[in-house]
Amino acid sequence: MARKKVLIIDESDLFREYLKDRLTAAGLDVETAINGLDGAVKLRNSLPDLAMIDYNLTRRTCKEVLEEKNRNPNTSSVPVVLTAQKIDKNRLLELVPFNIRRVIMKPIKIDGLLAALSEILGMKLEVDSTPCVIEAHVNDSIVFVEIAKGLNREKVDLLRFKIAELLELYAIRNPRILVMLADMDLSFVDGTNMELLIRVLLDRSGAKARHIKFLTNSTFARDFVRGRPEFAEIEVLTNLQYAMDGLLTDYDPQAEMGEGKAEMLAEKVLTAQTHEAGRESIEMRFEGEAKKPLSLEAMREAGAGLSIAVVDDDFVIQELVKTTFGAISASVSPYQDGREFIEAAKAKSFDLVFLDLLMPGMDGFQVLSRLRAEDIELPVIILSAVSQREAVMRAFQAGVKSYLIKPLKPDQILKKTLEILKANF
């Protein structure tokens, strides 16, 4: 039986490369086109069973490609999956007559895309359903990869694309990578996926093995890495501070790591960089894993539904946060101390929490501990005048991903919120 043929017309090299590899592995014959003109020619010559066409094309617009497709009796019946970062509803209605079977918005969730292709092509495209959460972000040229619950081959393979995208977006030439494995019980059956993960990190990042650190309590992960000579320079550690020390020291080999330097770099590491989200093409999450919108426009639209807590005994900070989010009609609940907030969090659902570290009574570290004890999962942004390295490390170990140093500005608060509530891998 002949293999089904798919044509991908998209101007992102990384997107085309990832999808071609993934769909070829699934048993499809895949051809790619780099712009509208190239796509129109290949559509006419290859006669695919399905065409994936991005809305934003050069050399020939998406509509022109579709019009030419419809004029040709050999291609008019080819079903189309349209991809787009953003498209006006009226423009979309104009494209309805061109046999568009699905419109998939970028960043694309790969499981949703494969499900759509399976239905249209009438064939089963398998997706690894192993529970797994992978997040990746960049902080001061360090790539943080957080993996929880398990190793999903689909998502590990997606990480190949995500790392390349992050390195390109941030123009990182000499990356350092910290991989944090949490909440998983790995065994010999995970060996294949563990090797895939390490190969992805090495091959896609171009990082030297000594610039990759694993932070995990898994004895299997430790023994797996140490047992392979080709991975000998990769460190597997159980202490976050040792892992960070290794990365930060190596980050600036010409300088000694004095206390001031260590604090400055640790602070940078916890202040995540943001980039233009519109350039992302693929998400690391699957369809069932919901997340918040990233763009300011999208956040304004959804602002009325956001519930934000600010836990700080400083009235000025409370008012600053309330004023910042008042512009997008988000609901802000201020709390003077940690105990008051914990009681509220048991009964009320928050989308995000701004938390001061130093407060009378129950301080910020105690609040984080109580949240874990009560099994209350909330994204937390620390607001504090404390920038000592020990405090930063303690916050990071408690699961905090972002740390803002007072005094604060409204744009800092909003940008950090957009980053935390963004669509992540």
C-alpha positions in Angstrom: 0.0 0.0 0.0 1.4 3.4 -1.0 2.4 5.8 1.8 0.1 8.8 2.3 1.8 12.0 1.1 1.8 15.3 3.1 3.1 18.7 1.8 4.2 21.2 4.5 4.3 24.8 3.3 5.9 26.9 6.1 8.7 29.5 6.3 10.1 28.3 9.6 13.1 26.0 9.0 12.7 24.5 12.5 9.0 23.9 12.1 9.4 22.2 8.8 12.3 20.1 10.0 10.5 18.9 13.1 7.3 18.0 11.4 9.0 16.3 8.5 11.0 14.1 11.0 7.9 13.4 13.1 5.5 12.6 10.3 8.1 10.5 8.4 8.6 8.4 11.5 4.8 7.9 11.6 4.9 6.4 8.1 4.0 9.4 5.9 5.8 10.6 2.8 6.6 14.2 3.6 7.7 17.0 1.3 8.3 20.6 2.4 8.1 24.0 0.8 9.9 27.2 2.0 7.4 29.9 0.8 4.2 30.4 -1.1 5.7 30.2 -4.6 7.7 27.0 -3.8 4.5 25.6 -2.2 2.3 26.3 -5.2 4.8 24.5 -7.5 5.2 21.5 -5.3 1.5 21.2 -4.7 0.9 21.1 -8.4 3.8 18.6 -9.0 3.5 16.2 -6.0 -0.3 15.9 -5.7 -0.3 15.2 -2.0 -3.0 13.6 0.0 -3.0 16.5 2.4 -1.4 20.0 2.5 -0.4 21.9 5.6 -0.2 25.5 4.7 0.8 28.4 7.0 -1.3 31.5 6.6 1.7 33.9 6.6 3.6 33.2 3.4 5.9 35.3 1.1 6.5 35.2 -2.6 2.8 34.1 -2.9 0.1 34.6 -0.3 -1.8 31.7 1.3 -4.9 32.8 -0.5 -3.1 32.9 -3.9 -1.8 29.3 -3.2 -5.3 28.1 -2.4 -6.8 29.8 -5.4 -4.3 28.2 -7.7 -4.9 24.9 -6.0 -8.7 25.2 -6.6 -8.2 26.1 -10.3 -6.3 22.9 -10.9 -8.7 19.9 -11.2 -5.9 17.6 -10.0 -5.4 19.4 -6.7 -8.8 21.0 -6.0 -9.9 18.1 -3.8 -6.7 18.0 -1.7 -7.7 18.7 1.9 -5.9 21.5 3.7 -4.8 22.0 7.3 -4.3 25.8 7.8 -1.8 26.9 10.5 -1.6 30.5 11.7 -0.2 32.6 14.6 -3.1 34.9 14.3 -5.9 35.4 11.7 -8.8 37.7 11.5 -12.2 35.9 11.4 -13.3 37.7 8.3 -10.1 36.6 6.5 -10.7 33.1 7.7 -14.2 33.1 6.3 -12.7 34.0 2.9 -10.7 30.8 2.9 -13.6 28.5 3.8 -14.3 27.5 0.1 -10.8 26.1 -0.4 -11.4 22.7 1.2 -9.8 23.7 4.6 -10.5 20.9 7.0 -8.9 22.3 10.1 -7.5 25.6 11.3 -4.8 25.0 13.9 -3.4 28.0 15.8 0.3 28.3 16.6 2.0 27.4 19.0 0.8 24.0 17.8 0.0 21.2 20.2 1.4 18.2 18.5 -1.2 15.7 19.9 -4.0 17.8 18.5 -2.3 18.1 15.1 -1.7 14.3 14.9 -5.3 13.6 15.8 -6.5 16.0 13.1 -4.1 14.4 10.5 -5.3 10.9 11.6 -8.9 11.8 11.0 -8.3 13.5 7.6 -5.9 10.8 6.3 -7.9 7.9 7.7 -4.9 6.4 9.4 -3.8 6.0 13.0 -0.9 8.2 14.1 0.2 7.0 17.5 1.1 9.4 20.4 3.0 8.4 23.5 0.5 9.0 26.4 3.0 8.6 29.3 2.3 11.2 31.9 5.0 13.9 31.6 5.4 17.6 32.0 8.3 19.3 30.3 9.0 23.0 30.6 12.0 24.9 29.1 13.1 28.5 29.5 16.2 30.6 29.3 17.7 32.7 32.0 20.9 34.6 31.3 22.1 32.1 28.7 21.3 29.1 30.9 18.7 26.7 29.5 16.5 25.3 32.3 14.7 22.1 31.5 12.2 20.9 34.1 10.7 17.4 33.7 8.2 15.9 36.0 6.0 12.8 36.3 7.8 10.7 33.7 9.7 10.6 30.4 7.3 10.9 27.4 9.1 10.1 24.1 6.8 12.5 22.2 7.7 15.4 24.5 11.4 14.6 24.7 11.4 14.7 20.9 9.6 18.0 21.0 12.4 19.2 23.3 14.7 18.8 20.3 12.7 21.5 18.5 12.2 23.7 21.6 15.9 23.9 22.5 16.8 24.9 18.9 14.1 27.5 19.0 15.2 29.0 22.3 18.8 29.1 21.2 17.8 30.9 18.0 15.5 33.4 19.8 18.1 34.3 22.4 21.1 34.1 20.1 22.9 31.8 22.6 26.2 30.5 21.3 27.6 28.7 24.3 24.6 27.3 26.2 24.7 25.9 29.7 21.9 23.4 30.6 20.3 22.5 33.9 17.9 19.6 33.7 15.7 19.1 36.8 14.0 15.8 37.1 11.2 15.7 39.7 8.3 13.6 40.9 9.3 10.5 38.9 10.3 6.9 39.6 12.7 5.9 36.8 13.8 2.4 36.1 15.6 0.4 33.4 12.5 0.6 31.2 13.1 4.3 30.9 16.7 3.8 29.6 15.8 4.3 26.0 14.0 7.6 26.7 16.8 8.7 29.1 19.3 8.2 26.3 17.1 10.0 23.9 16.9 12.9 26.3 20.6 13.2 26.7 21.2 12.9 22.9 18.7 15.6 22.3 20.4 17.9 24.8 23.9 17.3 23.3 23.0 17.3 19.7 20.5 20.1 19.5 22.1 22.5 21.9 25.7 22.0 20.8 26.6 22.3 24.5 29.7 20.6 25.8 28.9 17.6 28.1 30.5 19.4 31.0 28.1 22.3 30.6 25.1 20.0 31.2 24.0 19.3 34.8 21.2 17.0 36.0 19.5 17.8 39.3 17.7 14.7 40.6 17.3 12.2 43.4 16.9 9.3 40.9 19.5 6.7 41.5 18.7 5.2 38.1 19.3 8.6 36.3 22.6 8.9 38.2 23.8 5.4 37.4 22.6 5.6 33.8 24.7 8.7 33.1 27.7 7.6 35.0 27.7 4.2 33.4 28.2 5.5 29.9 31.7 6.8 29.0 30.3 9.1 26.3 28.3 11.0 29.0 31.2 11.0 31.6 31.4 14.8 31.8 27.7 15.3 32.5 27.3 15.9 36.2 24.3 14.3 38.1 23.7 16.2 41.4 21.2 16.2 44.2 22.0 19.6 45.5 20.7 22.7 43.6 23.3 25.0 45.0 26.2 22.7 43.8 24.5 22.5 40.3 24.1 26.3 40.1 27.7 26.8 41.4 29.0 24.6 38.6 27.0 26.4 35.9 27.6 29.9 37.1 31.3 29.4 37.8 31.8 27.9 34.3 29.7 30.7 32.9 32.4 33.2 33.6 35.7 31.2 33.7 37.9 34.3 33.8 36.3 35.6 37.0 36.5 34.3 40.5 33.1 33.7 42.1 33.1 36.2 44.9 30.0 36.7 47.0 28.8 39.7 45.0 29.3 37.9 41.7 27.5 34.8 42.9 24.5 36.9 44.1 24.3 38.8 40.9 24.4 35.7 38.7 21.9 33.8 40.9 19.6 36.8 40.7 19.9 36.8 36.9 19.1 33.1 36.7 15.9 33.6 38.6 14.8 36.5 36.5 13.6 34.7 33.4 14.0 36.4 30.0 11.0 36.9 27.7 10.9 36.8 24.0 8.4 37.5 21.2 5.9 34.7 21.8 4.6 35.1 18.3 7.7 33.4 17.0 7.0 30.1 18.8 5.6 27.4 16.5 5.1 24.3 18.7 4.1 23.9 22.3 5.5 21.3 24.6 2.1 20.8 26.2 -0.7 18.5 24.9 -4.3 19.5 24.2 -5.6 18.5 27.6 -3.0 20.6 29.4 -4.5 24.0 29.7 -2.5 27.2 30.2 -2.9 30.9 30.3 -2.6 33.3 27.3 0.7 35.2 26.9 0.0 38.3 24.8 -1.0 41.6 26.4 -4.0 41.8 24.1 -5.1 38.3 25.0 -4.6 39.0 28.7 -6.7 42.2 28.4 -9.5 40.0 26.9 -9.2 37.5 29.7 -8.3 39.9 32.4 -11.7 39.9 34.0 -11.3 36.2 34.7 -7.9 36.4 36.3 -7.7 36.2 40.1 -4.4 37.4 41.6 -3.3 37.5 45.2 -0.7 39.9 46.6 0.7 38.8 50.0 2.8 41.7 51.4 2.6 43.8 54.6 3.6 46.9 52.6 0.5 48.9 51.6 2.4 50.6 48.8 3.2 47.3 47.1 -0.4 46.2 47.5 -1.6 49.3 45.8 1.0 49.1 43.1 -0.1 45.5 42.2 -3.8 46.5 42.3 -3.2 49.5 40.0 -1.1 47.5 37.6 -3.8 44.8 37.1 -6.7 47.3 37.3 -5.7 48.3 33.8 -6.7 44.8 32.5 -9.7 44.4 34.8 -8.1 41.5 36.8 -9.2 40.8 40.3 -6.5 41.5 42.9 -6.9 40.3 46.5 -4.4 41.9 49.0 -3.3 40.1 52.2 -1.3 41.6 55.0 0.2 38.4 56.3 0.8 34.8 55.3 -1.7 33.2 57.6 -4.5 35.3 56.2 -3.5 34.3 52.7 -3.3 30.6 53.5 -6.8 30.5 54.9 -8.1 32.3 51.8 -6.2 30.0 49.4 -7.9 26.9 51.0 -11.3 28.3 49.8 -10.5 30.4 46.8 -8.7 29.6 43.5 -6.0 32.1 42.4 -4.3 32.2 39.0 -1.1 33.8 40.4 0.4 34.9 43.7 2.8 37.7 44.4 4.6 36.9 47.7 6.9 38.9 49.9 9.6 37.0 51.7 10.0 39.1 54.9 6.7 39.6 56.7 5.9 39.5 60.4 4.2 36.3 61.7 4.3 33.8 58.8 7.0 34.8 56.3 7.2 34.0 52.6 9.2 30.8 53.1 6.7 29.5 55.6 3.9 30.4 53.2 5.6 28.3 50.5 6.0 25.4 52.9 2.3 25.6 54.0 1.1 25.7 50.3 3.0 22.4 49.7 1.7 20.9 52.9 -1.9 21.8 51.9 -1.3 20.5 48.4 -2.2 23.9 46.9 -0.5 24.3 43.6 -0.1 28.0 42.6 2.4 29.9 40.4 4.3 32.2 42.7 6.3 35.3 42.0 8.5 36.5 44.8 8.5 40.3 45.6 11.3 41.1 47.9 14.1 43.6 48.7 16.1 40.6 49.7 18.6 39.6 47.1 21.1 37.5 49.1 22.1 34.4 47.3 20.9 32.1 50.1 17.4 33.6 49.9 17.3 33.3 46.2 18.3 29.7 46.4 15.8 28.9 49.1 13.0 30.4 47.0 14.1 28.4 43.9 14.3 25.2 45.9 10.7 25.8 47.1 9.5 25.8 43.5 9.5 29.5 42.8 10.5 30.3 39.2 10.5 34.1 39.3 11.9 36.6 41.7 11.5 40.4 41.4 13.7 42.7 43.5 12.1 45.8 45.0 11.6 48.6 44.2 9.2 47.5 41.5 7.8 49.1 38.4 4.4 48.3 36.9 5.9 47.2 33.6 8.2 44.7 35.4 5.2 43.2 37.2 3.1 42.9 34.1 5.9 41.4 32.0 6.7 38.9 34.7 3.0 37.9 34.9 2.8 37.5 31.1 5.9 35.2 31.3 4.5 33.0 34.1 1.0 32.7 32.6 2.3 32.2 29.1 1.7 29.1 26.9 4.8 27.0 27.8 6.1 23.9 26.0 
